[in-house]
Amino acid sequence: MVVLDDRPLASVFRQIGGGAFPPVVETFERGKTIFFPGDPAERVYFLLKGAVKLSRVYEAGEEITVALLRENSVFGVLSLITGNRSDRFYHAVAFTPAELLSAPIDQVEQALKDNPELAMLMLRGLSSRILQTEMMIETLAHRDMGSRLVSFLLILCRDFGVSGQDGITIDLKLSHQAIAEAIGSTRVTVTRLLGDLRQEKMISIHKKKITVHNPVALSQQFT
């Protein structure tokens, strides 16, 4: 994942290929697969709108969430980093309705060679991605689902949070099912746990957006 604060990055990404082969704009409904593990790594993606979930699928069928990507993220770049053309390692799914730009990996590779600053920005973004992956692993290490949920909400506050008078609002419309899939739980369990947090006045929910009123207190009490 590469996260850049400059909105003009979208304009730069659109110009990859010099106009002869412009990036393709694609839209995905929530839950739709962008690419599967084992798919050829032929394109690089830039996230214009929404959020994308990356997960690792294991032989036993277990699927572990390793990252949630936000707007202005570039993903599908593993082959560029390793220097070896390989198949996709992760399962990429639209966590919310998403709009993407995609470009052939050869064109992106050439753009990185032509613009070393772009390569440095990619390394910075990967550092953020590694940190988030470590946090997701810690979240899923909790056996108690209440602790998993709280850890996940705190990650979302860090990466998708907007500060306001009532606390930090996670700027994503989250269904209970989507949260359950991310933390390896069930919708019924997530609904119950969120209800408990609302009763404790730790969170509030408006139009599927969750506000965490005091993240520090939440982390101290439930993790």
C-alpha positions as semicolon CSV with decimal commas, in nm:
position;residue;x (nm);y (nm);z (nm)
1;M;0,000;0,000;0,000
2;V;0,122;0,350;-0,079
3;V;-0,064;0,632;0,090
4;L;0,000;0,985;-0,034
5;D;-0,167;1,299;0,094
6;D;-0,146;1,483;-0,236
7;R;-0,465;1,459;-0,436
8;P;-0,269;1,540;-0,756
9;L;-0,130;1,184;-0,740
10;A;-0,452;1,078;-0,910
11;S;-0,364;1,312;-1,198
12;V;-0,012;1,169;-1,215
13;F;-0,147;0,815;-1,219
14;R;-0,389;0,903;-1,499
15;Q;-0,096;1,020;-1,712
16;I;0,095;0,691;-1,686
17;G;0,140;0,550;-2,035
18;G;0,173;0,889;-2,198
19;G;-0,185;0,895;-2,316
20;A;-0,146;0,605;-2,558
21;F;-0,267;0,350;-2,303
22;P;-0,438;0,549;-2,026
23;P;-0,524;0,389;-1,692
24;V;-0,864;0,222;-1,671
25;V;-1,131;0,340;-1,426
26;E;-1,318;0,055;-1,257
27;T;-1,590;0,043;-0,994
28;F;-1,654;-0,241;-0,749
29;E;-1,951;-0,304;-0,521
30;R;-1,884;-0,395;-0,159
31;G;-1,762;-0,752;-0,132
32;K;-1,656;-0,782;-0,496
33;T;-1,312;-0,931;-0,565
34;I;-1,053;-0,712;-0,736
35;F;-0,800;-0,993;-0,768
36;F;-0,752;-1,340;-0,624
37;P;-0,434;-1,503;-0,491
38;G;-0,262;-1,669;-0,783
39;D;-0,391;-1,424;-1,044
40;P;-0,121;-1,284;-1,275
41;A;0,020;-0,957;-1,138
42;E;-0,036;-0,755;-1,453
43;R;-0,172;-0,422;-1,321
44;V;-0,116;-0,172;-1,040
45;Y;-0,416;-0,010;-0,871
46;F;-0,481;0,338;-0,734
47;L;-0,777;0,374;-0,497
48;L;-0,983;0,682;-0,584
49;K;-1,283;0,625;-0,356
50;G;-1,381;0,382;-0,083
51;A;-1,176;0,117;0,099
52;V;-1,016;-0,211;-0,007
53;K;-0,938;-0,513;0,211
54;L;-0,627;-0,722;0,154
55;S;-0,627;-1,069;0,304
56;R;-0,418;-1,383;0,298
57;V;-0,595;-1,710;0,220
58;Y;-0,450;-2,029;0,369
59;E;-0,483;-2,390;0,256
60;A;-0,735;-2,475;0,528
61;G;-0,964;-2,206;0,387
62;E;-0,897;-1,954;0,665
63;E;-0,876;-1,594;0,544
64;I;-0,683;-1,339;0,752
65;T;-0,718;-0,965;0,696
66;V;-0,376;-0,802;0,670
67;A;-0,464;-0,446;0,566
68;L;-0,743;-0,202;0,492
69;L;-0,652;0,050;0,225
70;R;-0,799;0,399;0,213
71;E;-0,834;0,657;-0,064
72;N;-0,507;0,764;-0,227
73;S;-0,355;0,417;-0,178
74;V;-0,160;0,232;-0,444
75;F;-0,162;-0,148;-0,424
76;G;-0,075;-0,453;-0,628
77;V;0,291;-0,345;-0,631
78;L;0,464;-0,651;-0,481
79;S;0,629;-0,746;-0,811
80;L;0,769;-0,394;-0,843
81;I;0,925;-0,416;-0,498
82;T;1,075;-0,765;-0,533
83;G;1,186;-0,719;-0,893
84;N;1,039;-1,058;-0,980
85;R;0,719;-1,105;-1,177
86;S;0,498;-1,327;-0,966
87;D;0,133;-1,410;-0,916
88;R;-0,085;-1,222;-0,671
89;F;-0,012;-1,303;-0,307
90;Y;-0,322;-1,143;-0,151
91;H;-0,697;-1,151;-0,198
92;A;-0,812;-0,793;-0,270
93;V;-1,180;-0,716;-0,205
94;A;-1,382;-0,394;-0,204
95;F;-1,449;-0,338;0,167
96;T;-1,688;-0,058;0,071
97;P;-1,807;0,050;-0,274
98;A;-1,480;0,143;-0,444
99;E;-1,355;0,328;-0,750
100;L;-1,011;0,240;-0,884
101;L;-0,765;0,341;-1,150
102;S;-0,544;0,064;-1,285
103;A;-0,243;0,067;-1,517
104;P;-0,017;-0,204;-1,664
105;I;0,270;-0,288;-1,431
106;D;0,530;-0,220;-1,704
107;Q;0,410;0,138;-1,741
108;V;0,417;0,196;-1,366
109;E;0,767;0,050;-1,344
110;Q;0,886;0,292;-1,612
111;A;0,719;0,584;-1,432
112;L;0,909;0,493;-1,114
113;K;1,239;0,484;-1,304
114;D;1,165;0,824;-1,455
115;N;1,065;0,974;-1,119
116;P;1,282;0,863;-0,822
117;E;1,075;1,082;-0,588
118;L;0,773;0,867;-0,667
119;A;0,973;0,559;-0,566
120;M;1,062;0,719;-0,231
121;L;0,697;0,801;-0,165
122;M;0,614;0,438;-0,233
123;L;0,865;0,325;0,030
124;R;0,709;0,560;0,285
125;G;0,367;0,422;0,208
126;L;0,492;0,066;0,247
127;S;0,619;0,153;0,594
128;S;0,265;0,258;0,690
129;R;0,132;-0,063;0,539
130;I;0,374;-0,279;0,743
131;L;0,269;-0,103;1,064
132;Q;-0,098;-0,160;0,991
133;T;-0,038;-0,527;0,907
134;E;0,140;-0,576;1,239
135;M;-0,155;-0,416;1,417
136;M;-0,402;-0,639;1,232
137;I;-0,204;-0,949;1,333
138;E;-0,212;-0,835;1,696
139;T;-0,586;-0,778;1,665
140;L;-0,652;-1,129;1,536
141;A;-0,428;-1,279;1,805
142;H;-0,695;-1,192;2,064
143;R;-0,912;-1,494;2,142
144;D;-1,178;-1,272;2,296
145;M;-1,400;-1,125;2,024
146;G;-1,467;-0,813;2,228
147;S;-1,094;-0,736;2,232
148;R;-1,068;-0,809;1,861
149;L;-1,347;-0,567;1,783
150;V;-1,202;-0,291;1,998
151;S;-0,854;-0,335;1,847
152;F;-1,005;-0,320;1,498
153;L;-1,199;-0,002;1,578
154;L;-0,881;0,160;1,707
155;I;-0,700;0,073;1,383
156;L;-0,984;0,229;1,186
157;C;-0,965;0,540;1,404
158;R;-0,596;0,572;1,320
159;D;-0,631;0,519;0,946
160;F;-0,983;0,644;0,867
161;G;-1,063;0,868;1,165
162;V;-1,191;1,225;1,149
163;S;-1,168;1,423;1,474
164;G;-1,475;1,610;1,598
165;Q;-1,637;1,740;1,914
166;D;-1,776;1,397;2,004
167;G;-1,456;1,204;1,942
168;I;-1,316;1,033;1,633
169;T;-1,558;0,931;1,359
170;I;-1,451;0,645;1,133
171;D;-1,514;0,781;0,786
172;L;-1,650;0,456;0,646
173;K;-2,003;0,324;0,624
174;L;-1,955;-0,011;0,794
175;S;-2,205;-0,294;0,797
176;H;-2,193;-0,540;1,085
177;Q;-2,124;-0,815;0,833
178;A;-1,821;-0,632;0,692
179;I;-1,675;-0,587;1,040
180;A;-1,740;-0,953;1,120
181;E;-1,556;-1,066;0,806
182;A;-1,258;-0,844;0,889
183;I;-1,209;-0,980;1,243
184;G;-1,310;-1,341;1,185
185;S;-1,638;-1,324;1,373
186;T;-2,011;-1,344;1,295
187;R;-2,260;-1,068;1,227
188;V;-2,468;-1,167;1,532
189;T;-2,165;-1,144;1,762
190;V;-2,055;-0,809;1,620
191;T;-2,407;-0,667;1,657
192;R;-2,413;-0,773;2,021
193;L;-2,068;-0,636;2,098
194;L;-2,136;-0,302;1,929
195;G;-2,459;-0,281;2,130
196;D;-2,260;-0,331;2,449
197;L;-2,018;-0,054;2,352
198;R;-2,306;0,181;2,278
199;Q;-2,463;0,108;2,616
200;E;-2,132;0,188;2,782
201;K;-2,132;0,515;2,580
202;M;-1,796;0,424;2,432
203;I;-1,927;0,460;2,077
204;S;-2,221;0,593;1,883
205;I;-2,337;0,498;1,534
206;H;-2,505;0,728;1,283
207;K;-2,582;0,620;0,926
208;K;-2,341;0,325;0,961
209;K;-2,053;0,552;1,065
210;I;-1,903;0,473;1,406
211;T;-1,779;0,747;1,639
212;V;-1,538;0,646;1,914
213;H;-1,587;0,901;2,190
214;N;-1,262;0,837;2,378
215;P;-1,017;0,602;2,207
216;V;-0,775;0,606;2,502
217;A;-1,046;0,505;2,750
218;L;-1,173;0,241;2,509
219;S;-0,829;0,084;2,470
220;Q;-0,763;0,086;2,844
221;Q;-1,097;-0,066;2,939
222;F;-1,139;-0,336;2,675
223;T;-0,796;-0,441;2,545
